[in-house]
Amino acid sequence: MNSCDIADKRCQPCEGGVPPLNEASSLALLSELPGWTVNEKKLEKSFAFKNYYETMAFVNALAWISHREDHHPDLSVGYNKCHVSYWTHAIGGLSENDFICAAKIERLLEI
């Protein structure tokens, strides 16, 4: 599966009761997301921008994606940077939803 394929998917509601992705599945999906890492059961990436305006435009676009998918990351935002962390709280680890949202962000930045 490539990032375009996963970016075309929609997040599925997750209320718990399912196991997190195993390491092999996570690594397979991670291989399609340049610059993303898995750290302590979180899918993460830091983004750098020229200025505050570009940073906030990115954060607002990310917020729109998160709202549409009903899957929300933790963000750390500074003047010209944003750190994004995804994980599925309900299962205490990574789900396909985390990778879907990351792929959508990557697609956003291709524009």
C-alpha positions as CSV (number, residue, x, y, z in Angstrom):
1,M,0.0,0.0,0.0
2,N,1.4,3.4,-0.8
3,S,0.7,6.7,0.9
4,C,-1.7,7.7,-1.8
5,D,-3.8,4.6,-1.2
6,I,-3.9,5.2,2.6
7,A,-4.5,8.9,2.1
8,D,-7.7,8.0,0.2
9,K,-9.1,6.0,3.1
10,R,-11.3,7.4,5.8
11,C,-10.8,6.9,9.6
12,Q,-13.1,4.4,11.2
13,P,-14.5,5.1,14.7
14,C,-12.5,3.4,17.4
15,E,-14.0,3.0,20.8
16,G,-11.4,0.4,22.1
17,G,-11.7,-3.3,22.3
18,V,-9.3,-3.9,19.4
19,P,-5.5,-4.3,19.7
20,P,-3.1,-1.7,18.5
21,L,-1.2,-2.4,15.3
22,N,1.7,-4.8,15.8
23,E,5.2,-3.6,15.0
24,A,5.4,-5.2,11.6
25,S,2.1,-3.5,10.5
26,S,3.3,-0.2,11.9
27,L,6.6,-0.4,10.1
28,A,5.0,-1.3,6.8
29,L,2.8,1.7,7.0
30,L,5.6,3.9,8.3
31,S,7.7,3.1,5.3
32,E,5.2,5.1,3.2
33,L,5.5,8.3,5.3
34,P,8.7,10.2,4.7
35,G,10.2,11.7,7.9
36,W,7.6,10.2,10.3
37,T,8.8,8.1,13.2
38,V,7.3,5.9,15.8
39,N,8.4,6.9,19.3
40,E,6.8,5.4,22.4
41,K,3.8,4.2,20.6
42,K,3.2,7.5,18.9
43,L,3.5,8.4,15.2
44,E,5.4,11.8,15.1
45,K,6.9,14.3,12.7
46,S,8.1,17.9,13.1
47,F,7.5,20.4,10.3
48,A,9.4,23.6,9.7
49,F,8.0,26.7,8.0
50,K,9.3,30.2,6.9
51,N,7.2,32.2,9.3
52,Y,4.3,32.3,11.7
53,Y,1.7,32.7,8.9
54,E,2.8,29.6,7.1
55,T,2.8,27.6,10.4
56,M,-0.7,28.7,11.3
57,A,-2.0,28.0,7.8
58,F,-0.6,24.4,8.2
59,V,-2.1,24.1,11.7
60,N,-5.5,25.3,10.4
61,A,-5.4,22.8,7.5
62,L,-4.4,20.0,9.8
63,A,-7.3,21.0,12.1
64,W,-9.7,20.7,9.1
65,I,-8.4,17.2,8.3
66,S,-8.6,16.2,11.9
67,H,-12.2,17.4,12.1
68,R,-13.2,15.6,8.9
69,E,-11.6,12.4,10.1
70,D,-12.7,12.8,13.7
71,H,-9.1,11.8,14.7
72,H,-7.1,14.5,16.5
73,P,-3.3,14.7,17.1
74,D,-1.4,16.4,19.8
75,L,0.3,19.5,18.5
76,S,3.2,21.6,19.7
77,V,3.3,24.9,17.8
78,G,5.9,27.6,17.7
79,Y,6.7,30.6,15.5
80,N,8.0,28.5,12.5
81,K,7.5,24.9,13.5
82,C,4.8,22.4,14.4
83,H,5.3,18.9,16.0
84,V,2.5,16.4,15.3
85,S,1.9,13.3,17.4
86,Y,-0.8,10.8,16.6
87,W,-1.9,7.7,18.5
88,T,-5.2,6.2,19.2
89,H,-6.0,6.9,22.8
90,A,-8.9,4.3,23.0
91,I,-6.5,1.4,22.3
92,G,-3.3,2.8,23.9
93,G,-1.3,2.6,20.7
94,L,-1.3,3.0,17.0
95,S,-4.2,2.2,14.7
96,E,-4.6,2.6,10.9
97,N,-6.4,5.9,11.6
98,D,-3.1,7.4,12.8
99,F,-1.4,6.5,9.5
100,I,-4.4,7.7,7.4
101,C,-4.2,11.1,9.0
102,A,-0.4,11.3,8.6
103,A,-0.8,10.4,4.9
104,K,-3.4,13.1,4.4
105,I,-1.0,15.7,5.9
106,E,1.7,14.5,3.5
107,R,-0.7,14.9,0.6
108,L,-1.6,18.4,1.8
109,L,2.0,19.4,1.7
110,E,2.4,18.1,-1.9
111,I,0.2,20.9,-3.1
